[in-house]
Amino acid sequence: MPDPPEAEHAVRPAVWVNCAVSVDGRLAYAGGRRARLSSAEDLQRVQKLRANSDAILVGVGTVIHDDPSLRVHWDLLGQPPGRSPTRVIVDSSGRTPSTARVLDGSAPTIVATSERCSRTFPSGIEVVVAGATRVDLAKLFLRLHELGVRRLMVEGGGEILASVLRGGLYDRLTIYYAPVLIGGVSAPPLARGDDPVDPESVTPLRLVSIEPTGEGYVATYVPATRTELQ
Ligand SMILES: NC(=O)c1ccc[n+]([C@@H]2O[C@H](COP(=O)([O-])OP(=O)(O)OC[C@H]3O[C@@H](n4cnc5c(N)ncnc54)[C@H](OP(=O)(O)O)[C@@H]3O)[C@@H](O)[C@H]2O)c1
């Protein structure tokens, strides 16, 4: 697997979006209950991706549902612990639970909020305000670049993926398709956000590769209008 693309933007980091879904495109079980969809091989791929990133970003919904550590599991890579990527939580109003693992101080952590957030966070957690009432991801990415982030990995969940993909704020998307069907009506899809009403409101992607990975496969896409990363 290639390293994440080098930053080639003057103003924002290179953004690599990664997620794991069922064959019907669901990120989790009914109601958002965490599904461990990655195979052992995919987990290793994701850890490598994390290790090669300067920062890993998720939305507050993922923190509430999954309570991820967003750390690199060096043991899965067979390597001694190295530099910890910065954890970035997108949380407009400060809904991150105070017990969340991302607030445990074990790695550099940024909470991105909006101007309407009055919550204070534990010392050591950096707060970046980007947006009036909701986090403006384009602004946030510029700020992250100013803070030295050149390679940003976006891990989800569905609302963040919708904003980043539909907003064209990414360079590469990798999706691990697990050989499982989830189905139902409340299992979250890969991308949430507004309902598309016509062909103009869908987001075009260009398929770059399909790699068998464990029992499933990883599909890699780039924005359809950007051809230079192929
Ligand atoms: N399979 C996978 O690879 C994977 C990976 C990650 C998560 N997940 C699953 O995804 C689900 C969580 O997804 P989710 O959609 O509920 O939450 P999410 O995408 O993690 O977070 C969404 C929240 O982020 C905040 N936000 C702030 N600014 C935003 C913006 N510009 N665009 C989008 N969101 C913004 C919003 O809350 P505020 O308005 O309060 O700020 C929003 O509700 C869980 O079921 C989890 O298990 C799966």
The ligand as an SDF file (V2000), in Angstrom:
LIG
                    3D

 48 52  0  0  0  0  0  0  0  0999 V2000
  -16.9810    1.6220    9.9880 N   0  0  0  0  0  0  0  0  0  0  0  0
  -16.2070    2.7050   10.1010 C   0  0  0  0  0  0  0  0  0  0  0  0
  -15.1670    2.8240    9.4350 O   0  0  0  0  0  0  0  0  0  0  0  0
  -16.6120    3.7880   11.0610 C   0  0  0  0  0  0  0  0  0  0  0  0
  -15.6980    4.8060   11.3810 C   0  0  0  0  0  0  0  0  0  0  0  0
  -16.1220    5.8070   12.2370 C   0  0  0  0  0  0  0  0  0  0  0  0
  -17.4120    5.8060   12.7400 C   0  0  0  0  0  0  0  0  0  0  0  0
  -18.2570    4.8030   12.4060 N   0  0  0  0  0  0  0  0  0  0  0  0
  -19.6510    4.8090   12.8810 C   0  0  0  0  0  0  0  0  0  0  0  0
  -20.2410    6.0400   12.5290 O   0  0  0  0  0  0  0  0  0  0  0  0
  -21.2820    6.3400   13.4560 C   0  0  0  0  0  0  0  0  0  0  0  0
  -21.1180    7.7710   13.9130 C   0  0  0  0  0  0  0  0  0  0  0  0
  -21.3650    8.5980   12.7990 O   0  0  0  0  0  0  0  0  0  0  0  0
  -22.2640    9.8900   12.9480 P   0  0  0  0  0  0  0  0  0  0  0  0
  -22.6440   10.3040   11.5780 O   0  0  0  0  0  0  0  0  0  0  0  0
  -23.3260    9.6590   13.9610 O   0  0  0  0  0  0  0  0  0  0  0  0
  -21.2740   10.9160   13.6280 O   0  0  0  0  0  0  0  0  0  0  0  0
  -19.9010   11.5990   13.1610 P   0  0  0  0  0  0  0  0  0  0  0  0
  -19.8540   11.7740   11.7060 O   0  0  0  0  0  0  0  0  0  0  0  0
  -18.7750   10.9140   13.8390 O   0  0  0  0  0  0  0  0  0  0  0  0
  -20.0530   13.0210   13.8760 O   0  0  0  0  0  0  0  0  0  0  0  0
  -21.0810   13.8500   13.4130 C   0  0  0  0  0  0  0  0  0  0  0  0
  -21.1500   15.0850   14.2530 C   0  0  0  0  0  0  0  0  0  0  0  0
  -20.0190   15.9210   13.9830 O   0  0  0  0  0  0  0  0  0  0  0  0
  -20.4140   17.2370   14.2420 C   0  0  0  0  0  0  0  0  0  0  0  0
  -20.0530   18.1360   13.1690 N   0  0  0  0  0  0  0  0  0  0  0  0
  -19.6040   19.3970   13.3790 C   0  0  0  0  0  0  0  0  0  0  0  0
  -19.3770   19.9990   12.2440 N   0  0  0  0  0  0  0  0  0  0  0  0
  -19.6770   19.1210   11.2700 C   0  0  0  0  0  0  0  0  0  0  0  0
  -19.6460   19.2180    9.8650 C   0  0  0  0  0  0  0  0  0  0  0  0
  -19.2100   20.3250    9.2360 N   0  0  0  0  0  0  0  0  0  0  0  0
  -20.0460   18.1500    9.1380 N   0  0  0  0  0  0  0  0  0  0  0  0
  -20.4540   17.0170    9.7480 C   0  0  0  0  0  0  0  0  0  0  0  0
  -20.5140   16.8770   11.0890 N   0  0  0  0  0  0  0  0  0  0  0  0
  -20.1290   17.9420   11.8450 C   0  0  0  0  0  0  0  0  0  0  0  0
  -21.9310   17.2570   14.3870 C   0  0  0  0  0  0  0  0  0  0  0  0
  -22.2500   17.3700   15.7620 O   0  0  0  0  0  0  0  0  0  0  0  0
  -22.3210   18.8670   16.3920 P   0  0  0  0  0  0  0  0  0  0  0  0
  -23.2970   19.6210   15.5490 O   0  0  0  0  0  0  0  0  0  0  0  0
  -22.7300   18.6590   17.7830 O   0  0  0  0  0  0  0  0  0  0  0  0
  -20.9450   19.3940   16.2430 O   0  0  0  0  0  0  0  0  0  0  0  0
  -22.3430   15.9060   13.9060 C   0  0  0  0  0  0  0  0  0  0  0  0
  -23.5110   15.4290   14.5160 O   0  0  0  0  0  0  0  0  0  0  0  0
  -21.1600    5.3360   14.5890 C   0  0  0  0  0  0  0  0  0  0  0  0
  -22.1630    4.3750   14.4190 O   0  0  0  0  0  0  0  0  0  0  0  0
  -19.7900    4.7180   14.3760 C   0  0  0  0  0  0  0  0  0  0  0  0
  -19.7550    3.3860   14.8380 O   0  0  0  0  0  0  0  0  0  0  0  0
  -17.8880    3.7900   11.5860 C   0  0  0  0  0  0  0  0  0  0  0  0
  1  2  1  0
  2  3  2  0
  2  4  1  0
  4  5  1  0
  4 48  2  0
  5  6  2  0
  6  7  1  0
  7  8  2  0
  8  9  1  0
  8 48  1  0
  9 10  1  0
  9 46  1  0
 10 11  1  0
 11 12  1  0
 11 44  1  0
 12 13  1  0
 13 14  1  0
 14 15  2  0
 14 16  1  0
 14 17  1  0
 17 18  1  0
 18 19  2  0
 18 20  1  0
 18 21  1  0
 21 22  1  0
 22 23  1  0
 23 24  1  0
 23 42  1  0
 24 25  1  0
 25 26  1  0
 25 36  1  0
 26 27  1  0
 26 35  1  0
 27 28  2  0
 28 29  1  0
 29 30  1  0
 29 35  2  0
 30 31  1  0
 30 32  2  0
 32 33  1  0
 33 34  2  0
 34 35  1  0
 36 37  1  0
 36 42  1  0
 37 38  1  0
 38 39  2  0
 38 40  1  0
 38 41  1  0
 42 43  1  0
 44 45  1  0
 44 46  1  0
 46 47  1  0
M  CHG  2   8   1  16  -1
M  END
$$$$
